Amino acid sequence: MANKPRGNQTLEERRKGESALSEFAEYVEKQQQHMRHAPLPTAAAVEIASSEDHAELDILDSLGLADSVSVVNLRVLLLGQSSNAEDSLASLTDLLQTRLSEGHGETLFELGFEDNGESMAFTKEEWETAFDRLRRSAALLRADCQILMTRNVGGDVEMESKNDKDTDSTGKIMIRQNPETMQDVIETRIAVVGNVDAGKSTLLGVLVKGTLDDGRGKARVNLFRHKHEIETGRTSSVGMEIMGFDTRGEVVGSTVPGRKLSWEEIGKRSAKVISFTDLAGHERYLRTTVFGMLSSSPNYCLLMVAANNGLVGMSKEHLGIALALNVPVMVVITKIDICPPQILQQTVVQLTRIMKSQGARKIPIFIKTRDECIETAAHFVSQRICPIFQVSNVTGENLDLVRTFLNILPHHGYYDSEAPFKFHINDTFSVPFVGTVVSGVVKSGAIHAGDTVLVGPDSLGQFTTTTIRSIERKRIQVPVCSAGQSASFALKKVRRKDVRKGMVVLPKLEIAPEVYREFVAEVLILSHATTIRTKYQAMLHVGPVSQTCAIIDIDRDFVRTGDRAKVAFRFVRRPEYLTVGDRLLFREGRTKGLGIVVSLGYDPNNPLKPLASTEAGANA
């Protein structure tokens, strides 16, 4: 069958690719969950698991309906109504410790509601008693309580009751532990994306420094890494910025107006750190942006949209990448101070339509009050919700809602500290008097300073043995780092030219790690003007790996937009270290498809399309 003539896709073809995106991203997520929970599954077990997945029933586990579960009356613990008040305080402390452990050092406590959602029917006096006991329990665990909002209690954060008949006193309390070391600081990574001139760097500058922009980009200068970025005002590299919150939910900042705290100062004074990855918006730097999104392993994605431009250009491309990676998305509409009301309304309508489309399937929630902000942040672990803020970096309008939201944002993502150590390198440096330094994210396990490790693979697929001289997190030296944390390692006796982005750091074992030039993936074609066949080449991104790949086999004659297929790829330049279950994106200019690695290596004698070999034999 001849290829279709090159040209723009039809509307029907484009919609076919878009509608399959969300469904395939969820399928990949479920496959990764099955691989985590069943380390050595049989083929039959995987097939049964994928066909009998009932994620909606998980809530039954949290309701404590099993016979062996002893139900604890939370109201009795909070009011100390048992025969021994000290024992009930100890039980409350144990309960709080469990919740803090589950939340990686913080938890949002709904004071006035049981675990099953039933009201405790507190009076104002009872609520204050319960809060006092909660604060005492938190103090025993080196934690502070911040009242986010209350109803029928009174005070600075009092909200109106949704129902006039509702007289019960309730409140939401953020409880956060004071970290003993830098190792215990809560870290949340957010990738900031959007079209060029959407105000990404400016918003980060305003949030981190605490001072407003002058309308000419004054706030963004500190985020730029290169001279040409300052001159053009456009980000071309992967920039990093951090924002700290203390145990009481206050932004860690300088008391001197205009002074910006160093990373070391923010890290030492913070209990929770938000790491922003500032990515390029210009189409010319799409490869850098895709690399930044995959290599930084973001927990959330912050999509910036200029109110006067709408969702245009690379914004849709970035949104598609975030949806493909199944990363929760929040949207910030900027420049509302200079945008005419009717244009802003058009942007809002367009954003709502795109978020509700078949490709995204999100529920847009426009946040305008503190009440909505807190409620949405508490439930943002749901992939379906998409909070949308409308802000101005010049007037400061609604920026306090963004800060409140970031403070409450729950930890999201799965990391296994018990698994073997694996670290992805996403940047390399040569530091005077230190030597070669590599930065990246610990994907699994834990590592200590002084451990012997392997770094590779090089162009021949070999690994180099080295020792970790020191470890830093947020520019603060630490003795150890574990899964889910971003860190930098100083390596002994390794030259910078011998390490590159895309390499991995692994523990030194008797058996050398295997690298592969060929692998098989299940892919979804998002957009392509013609058919894709064998010998097609595209830029492939797998985690921090970015390399040109050629298709060497497909389980059918060709694939088109919206098709799902098993495809065998071959790296063009060098072998890479991959694992089954890795997500991948491939693109030729714009993003063409996404997928998941299903097997490593490829046997030409066992093609993906079995009929091809029999037909070839028959023709011979």
Secondary structure, DSSP 8 states (H G I E B T S, - for coil): -----SS---HHHHHHHHHHHHHHHHHHHHHHHHHHH-SS--HHHHHHHHHS--GGGTHHHHTT-STT-----HHHHHHT-SS-HHHHHHHHHHHHHHHHHHTTSEEEEEETB-TTS-B----HHHHHHHHHHHHHHHHHTTEEEEEEEEESS-STTB---SSTT----EEEEEEEE--SSGGG-EEEEEEEEESTTS-HHHHHHHHHH-----SSSGGGGGG--SHHHHHH----S-EEEEEEE-TTS-B---SSTT----HHHHHHH-SEEEEEEE---SGGGHHHHHHHHHHT--SEEEEEEETTT-S-THHHHHHHHHHHTT--EEEEEE-TTSS-HHHHHHHHHHHHHHHTSTTT--EEEE--SHHHHHHHHHTTTSTTEEEEEE--TTT-TTHHHHHHHHHH-------BSSS--EEEEEEEEEETTTEEEEEEEEEESEEETT-EEEEE--TTS--EEEEEEEEEETTEEESEEETT-EEEEEETT--GGG--TT-EEEE--SS----BSEEEEEEEE---SS-B-TT-EEEEEETTEEEEEEEEEESSS-B-TT-EEEEEEEESS--B---TT-EEEEESSSEEEEEEEEEES--TTS-SSHHHHHHHHHH-
